[in-house]
Amino acid sequence: MPWAGRDDKAARYGISSGAWRSLKAKVTRRDNGCCYRCGIDQAEIKRDDPDARDHVLDHITPRFEGGSATDMDNLGLLCEPCDTLKSKSEALRANQARKRAS
């Protein structure tokens, strides 16, 4: 895992958790609470399942592929299913890149 041993936002991205929450709030307002991949509205999910996880703030272009940590153009919201799929795909690409580099 690219961020193994770096469990907090400051260690991963060089910003505090408070700054990360602020960025998420800005992106949520900008994107009207919708997942940028499938378009589902976070409020809609919560209506159906009040215990559902909130959308997560995601780097559209991963950091390991040159994406910016804090650029608003590189941040979007992902619902849980889309986040799971994208994370698996990114982990596969990162592992393949590591193998090619060795």
C-alpha positions in Angstrom: 0.0 0.0 0.0 1.6 3.3 -1.1 0.7 5.0 2.2 1.6 2.2 4.6 2.8 3.6 7.8 1.4 7.0 7.0 -2.1 6.8 8.5 -2.8 10.4 9.0 -3.4 13.1 6.4 -0.4 15.2 7.5 2.0 12.2 6.9 0.3 11.3 3.6 -0.3 14.6 2.0 1.6 17.2 4.1 -1.7 18.9 5.3 -3.6 18.6 8.5 -6.8 16.7 9.0 -8.6 20.1 9.5 -7.3 21.3 6.1 -8.4 18.0 4.5 -11.9 18.4 6.0 -12.0 22.0 4.7 -11.1 20.8 1.2 -13.8 18.0 1.4 -16.4 20.6 2.4 -15.5 22.8 -0.6 -15.5 19.9 -3.0 -18.9 18.7 -1.6 -20.4 22.2 -2.2 -18.8 22.4 -5.6 -20.0 18.9 -6.7 -23.4 19.1 -4.9 -22.5 16.0 -2.9 -22.3 13.8 -5.9 -19.8 11.0 -6.7 -17.8 12.1 -9.7 -17.7 8.6 -11.2 -21.4 7.4 -10.9 -23.1 10.6 -10.0 -25.0 9.2 -7.0 -25.9 11.9 -4.4 -24.6 11.4 -0.9 -27.9 12.7 0.5 -29.8 10.0 -1.5 -27.7 7.2 -0.1 -28.2 8.6 3.5 -32.0 8.7 2.9 -32.0 5.0 2.0 -29.4 4.0 4.6 -28.7 6.4 7.4 -25.7 4.3 8.5 -24.1 4.4 5.0 -20.6 5.9 4.8 -20.2 9.4 3.6 -18.6 9.9 0.2 -14.8 10.2 0.5 -12.5 12.9 -0.9 -10.4 11.4 -3.7 -7.4 12.4 -5.8 -8.7 12.0 -9.3 -5.1 11.5 -10.5 -3.3 9.6 -7.8 -0.3 11.2 -6.1 1.9 8.4 -7.3 1.0 9.3 -10.9 1.8 13.0 -10.4 -1.6 14.3 -9.1 -1.6 17.2 -6.8 -2.5 16.7 -3.1 -4.6 19.9 -2.7 -5.4 21.2 -6.2 -9.2 21.5 -6.4 -9.1 20.3 -10.0 -7.6 17.0 -8.8 -10.1 16.4 -6.0 -13.6 14.8 -6.2 -16.0 12.9 -4.1 -16.4 9.1 -4.4 -19.2 6.9 -3.1 -18.0 3.7 -1.3 -18.5 1.3 -4.2 -16.6 3.6 -6.6 -13.9 4.3 -4.1 -13.3 0.5 -3.6 -13.1 -0.1 -7.3 -10.8 2.9 -8.0 -8.5 2.0 -5.0 -8.1 -1.6 -6.2 -7.2 -0.4 -9.7 -4.7 2.1 -8.4 -3.1 -0.4 -6.1 -2.7 -2.8 -9.1 -1.0 0.0 -11.2 1.2 1.0 -8.3 2.3 -2.6 -7.8 3.0 -3.1 -11.5 5.0 0.1 -11.6 7.1 -1.0 -8.6 7.8 -4.4 -10.3 8.9 -2.6 -13.5 11.2 -0.3 -11.4 13.0 -3.2 -9.7 
